[in-house]
Amino acid sequence: MLIPVIYPNGKHDLVKDFLLTRLIDDKSIVQFKRSSGWVSTTANNVRRSERPLYDGPKRRLLDSDDSELPEIF
C-alpha cells in the first residue's frame, strides 16, 4: 500500500507502508495521510517503534524462573 507523505521541504510523495515508521523515526517526513486525514509526525497519536516497558509481574510461563516451573513428568 502506498501512503501519501510530505517531506520537510514541502515535497509530496507516496511511500510504501512498511517504510512509514522509519521515516517518522528519522524525522524524514512532517506529515502523512491516514484515512481520517493528514497527521503531523509531531502529534502524540503517531506510530512509534518504541514500546513502553512493562513493569508489572511476569505472568507467562516462559518468563518465570526455572524453579517455578511445574513438574510435567
N, C-alpha and C positions, 0 to 999 in steps of 0.2 A: 504494500500500500504506500502511496506517495502522500507526504504531509507538506502542506504549504508552510514556508518559513520566511522570516525576514532577518537579514543579517544586520549587524551594527551600521554598515554603510548605507542601509536602506534598500538594498537589492532584494528582490523577491526570488524565491526558488522553490523547487519541490525536492524533498529528500525522502529516502526510504525510511520506513517507520523504525527499523532496528537501529538507525543512526541517531534518532532524536535524543535519547538520553545522553549520549556522548556529546552532542552539540550543545545541549543545555549545560552539562557539567563543565565543558570547556569555555562556556560563555561565548560561543561562536555564533549564536543567534540571539535576537532580542525578543522575538515573538514567534509563535507557531499557531496554527489553526486547528481547533477542535471542532467537533460537530456543533458545539454550543457557541462558537465564535473564536475570535483571536484571544490568545493568552500571552501575557507578558512573562518572560522567563524569570523575572524577579518576584513574581507572585508566590504566595505560600502554597498554592494548590498545584504546583508543577511537579512532574516526575522527579524523583531523586534516586540515585543509585545507592545512597547510604541508607541503611535500615537502622532504626533505633535499636539499641542493645536491650535485650530482655534481662531484667534484674530480679526476676521472681524465682520461685522454686522450680527445680528441674522435675518434670513430670513424665518425660519419655523414658522408656526402659533403657535405651541406648545412652542416655545422658547420665544415668546413675552410676555409682561405683560398682565394681565387680562384687564387692562384699554384700551389696544389697540385692543382687540378682537372685531370683527364686531358683530353687533346685528343680531341674527339669527331669532328671533321670532318677 
